[in-house]
């Protein structure tokens, strides 16, 4: 997703494992960061989220869902 505030920013999503005290995986958090097109400037996610329109919120949410769908095989226990 690309957002224009005072500069053009794009979103990057990452998965962060959540572990209990015994280091057993109990969940995965989806983290979204926003950075400038050339990657030299990062902007706090909370600042970007606060300035998104309703349509942009839905677009970001849809992109996050698509990422989860494309990686869903990682979340199944075998």
Secondary structure, DSSP 8 states (H G I E B T S, - for coil): -EEESSSEEEEEEEEEEEE-TT--EEEEEEEEEEEETTSS-EE-HHHHHHH--HHHHHHHHHHHHHHHHHTGGGGS--
